[in-house]
Amino acid sequence: MSVLEAIGSSVIGQLSYLGSLTTQFRSALGAFPRLLPFAGRRGRWRSALKQMSAIGVDALPMVAIVAACGGSILAIQSASELSQFGAMQLVVDIVVIAFTRELGPLLTAIVVSGRSGSAFSAEIGTMVVTEEIDALRTMAVDPVELVLAPKYLAAMIVVPSLTIMSSLFGILSGGVFMYLKMNMTLPIYLRDVANAILLRDVFTGLVKSLVFATIIVQVGCIEGFRVKGGPEAVGKSATSAVVKSTFLVIFADLFITAMFYMAGAK
Amino acid sequence: MESPIISVRDLTVSYGGHRVLNGVNLDIQHGEVMVLLGASGSGKSTMLRHIIGLERPDSGTVHVQGIDINHCSAQELKTVRRGMGVAFQEGALFSSMSVEENIELPLRELTTLADPVIEIMTYIKLASVGLGEAGKLMPQELSGGMKKRAAVARATALDPEILVFDEPSAGLDPIVAAELDELILFLKRAFQMTIVIVTHEMTSAFRIADRLAMLYKGSLIAVEDKASFQASTDPRIRQFLDRIPENIAETESVHRRLRELAGVTGAGE
């Protein structure tokens, strides 16, 4: 009986988590019109711009380095196999396809989750501990609209942008490898890239990046809102934000990839 | 008699099986200063959180200005909250904003006033709590007393009818605490605000209160005016007023545990 109870209470806990996540997501979307420049409430757009700088601009160096490393690794690994078959030109295709479809969005999401997901939960968790969130509620100001929504809007704009940059750096680092190994010049490499790149793949990657941005912001923020207790709970919430969002990002990646695969197979 | 501005009926709250509030009834009238007293763990902060609508009770109701705050529309709740300012224990100022922006926030969020008007109102509120020159500072740069005064300025930004304080004098030196008491009395005189204060600071309570309510282990044991409260013969109130310590170190359970640790059994005595 106690085993059943434990399973039951865990399931109820997960469902309630999912429920609050959905509610939070809906009210964040509902707040978007009030965030827009000119038409929205004053100050909101500025706050979203600030977040774009924190989530996007500040993450660019790291995304670029991670993507460049990823691109080089992929090129080196595939070259060592493909050279045995004399199919070195396929390295370009592999790097391009992998980055536009998969690695661009995924590496970006992992960087953003580690940098910003933890920051969101720590920021909001601290606001819970210092009663700032309570203060907002007693002022009849919706914390989701004031604190979360600008982050979400910002992430929906900058994460896809970072994803494009990530793919760009990954593909360029593949080019550097091809130049060093095969003496392939940049114009030729770019011509091969242009042949390999498919609009459909870029689109898939951008859809993924939007889903990942949603996961990172919503999970990061809900972990913050659910903080109970003191400073220790804030630390735990930051860990849990990164762990949960990374896990969900990879899970969602599999799901979306399977969806596109099945849609394409018809 | 006028209907009370805040009316708490049969408020019952439990946390994890532990009863924190036990069917509490309390009426607070327009324009009075009601001080909610009680030892730590008596449930006074819990009661405050329910009065300001941050938590839902297990049973019982809280009416503020005639509206049941746990069973009303979002719009009604918004109206109630606009008419209520809360100054939290540690101030709860938004640490990412300057003092000025903190006070401007409710004005920007809940009114359609033009920026210059908001700036003037903010300055008036800050000046009324003696922080006219501190507007540009960040909350981290303020002392404890300044933080609380800034919190009062923010709580009064929308000229609420009800002002709620959570432990206003906690962590303040006697002089600053006395200044805060005077500020509270000034707000009452000048704006006829209804003021609800949770505290265990007796000097301050007797200075500012019109009536005092005493919570003891989750139940309200007295709601009286200053004179009759001071003259009370209830041992639980007297213990609080006369600062008689509870014998926490010499209880039977401590003796029993010590005997166990020393390996002495009850039979050997």
Contacts between the chains, C-beta under 8 A, distances in Angstrom:
chain1	res1	chain2	res2	distance
A	41	B	109	7.7
A	42	B	108	6.3
A	43	B	108	6.3
A	126	B	95	7.9
A	127	B	94	7.8
A	130	B	90	6.2
A	130	B	92	5.9
A	130	B	95	7.2
A	131	B	88	4.6
A	131	B	89	7.3
A	131	B	90	6.7
A	131	B	92	4.0
A	132	B	92	5.1
A	132	B	93	7.6
A	132	B	94	5.6
A	132	B	95	7.4
A	134	B	54	5.5
A	134	B	88	6.9
A	134	B	92	6.7
A	135	B	86	6.8
A	135	B	88	5.9
A	135	B	92	4.1
A	135	B	94	7.7
A	135	B	154	8.0
A	137	B	54	6.3
A	137	B	81	7.9
A	138	B	52	5.3
A	138	B	53	7.4
A	138	B	54	6.9
A	138	B	81	6.0
A	138	B	84	6.9
A	138	B	86	4.4
A	139	B	81	6.7
A	139	B	105	7.3
A	139	B	106	4.9
A	139	B	109	7.0
A	139	B	110	7.3
A	140	B	77	7.4
A	140	B	78	4.6
A	140	B	81	3.8
A	140	B	82	5.8
A	140	B	109	7.8
A	140	B	110	6.3
A	141	B	105	7.2
A	141	B	106	7.3
A	141	B	109	4.8
A	141	B	110	7.4
A	146	B	109	7.6
